[in-house]
Amino acid sequence: MEKIRIGIAGYGNIGKSVEAGIRQNDDMELVGVFSRRDPGAIKTASGAPVFPLSEAAAKVGEIDVMILCGGSLSDLPEQGPLFAALFNTVDGFDTHAKIPEHFKKVQQQAVAAGKVCIISSGWDPGMFSLNRLYAEAILPEGHSYTFWGKGVSQGHSDAIRRIAGVKDAKQYTIPVAEAVAAVQRGEAPDLTTREKHQRECFVVLEEGADQECIEQEIKTMPNYFSDYDTTVHFISQQELDREHGGLPHGGRVIRSGLTGWNSEHKHTIEYKLTLESNPDFTASVLLAFARAAYRLNREGVSGAKTVVDIPPVYLSRRSAEEIRQTMI
């Protein structure tokens, strides 16, 4: 079997989960990990070699798809266009408000290089995006809602850790139970961002850091916390490690809609995820879309894509014939 040669850019939680996930995909192999850190100081779980991120261009021709595992706040906006000029790529860029801007920058480089670059391919954006689209297409008269959590948001936690004076942090997204219940009853409430979710942050400070200033910076951070009721707790590293060591997450997409000549029939579509490991699941999504990027590019396709642009058959290891026999 010809294997898809994978590179991993970034060796944090997502990068390590992508490395682990490759062993469950027998049509893939890991060429290497690329990191800004000293390669000599990194030992990968699989024994894969580690290279400086700045030397990735030397591996053009040896990697079929580069999976970008950096953060959405500052890594992916820079790395997305940079790597699109070199490789087929997949990323999990998850700052919803900036996806059109990110797409445009990646598109320019991907088209010029003749590469396929699939952006925002985690579970939200990603799998939830697909379900929002399907549900609205099926029930055009209706309302869609997305609830996240309770769980750790890696992107939001990373955004807090980038604040000067923060040593470590975890951020939980918590759906407002009353809002979820009203939507499930088909009441179609008009909910603000603040009425749907709360955010709870657990923060470890560097010695001498200004607690009051950091709390204010978190609560006013645009695109992350400013539109939510946010609670910030300052705790020790020991307590964070002991009480908040895991990375669970999940959520649901719900659409309630009406059909019939007089809109007399009520329907509800609900898609739910319960994730014990957010990075493991996100990595699994990235790997499926890496397969799609590879296949599309071999067919001569190029340019930036989102998950809604990808035919589902390109995600599966199974042949189209086998899918028709077993899944349709």
Sequence and secondary structure as in RCSB ss.txt:
>XXXX:A:sequence
MEKIRIGIAGYGNIGKSVEAGIRQNDDMELVGVFSRRDPGAIKTASGAPVFPLSEAAAKVGEIDVMILCGGSLSD
LPEQGPLFAALFNTVDGFDTHAKIPEHFKKVQQQAVAAGKVCIISSGWDPGMFSLNRLYAEAILPEGHSYTFWGK
GVSQGHSDAIRRIAGVKDAKQYTIPVAEAVAAVQRGEAPDLTTREKHQRECFVVLEEGADQECIEQEIKTMPNYF
SDYDTTVHFISQQELDREHGGLPHGGRVIRSGLTGWNSEHKHTIEYKLTLESNPDFTASVLLAFARAAYRLNREG
VSGAKTVVDIPPVYLSRRSAEEIRQTMI
>XXXX:A:secstr
   EEEEEE  SHHHHHHHHHHTT TTEEEEEEEESS GGG   TT   EEEGGGGGGGBTTBSEEEE S TTTH
HHHHHHHHHTTSEEEE    GGGHHHHHHHHHHHHHHHT EEE S BBTTBHHHHHHHHHHHH SSEEEEEEE S
EE HHHHHHHHTSTTEEEEEEEEEE HHHHHHHHTT      HHHHEEEEEEEEE TT  HHHHHHHHHT TTTT
TTSEEEEEE  HHHHHHHS  B EEEEEEEEEEESTTS EEEEEEEEEEESBHHHHHHHHHHHHHHHHHHHHHTT
  EEE GGGS GGGG SS HHHHHHHT 
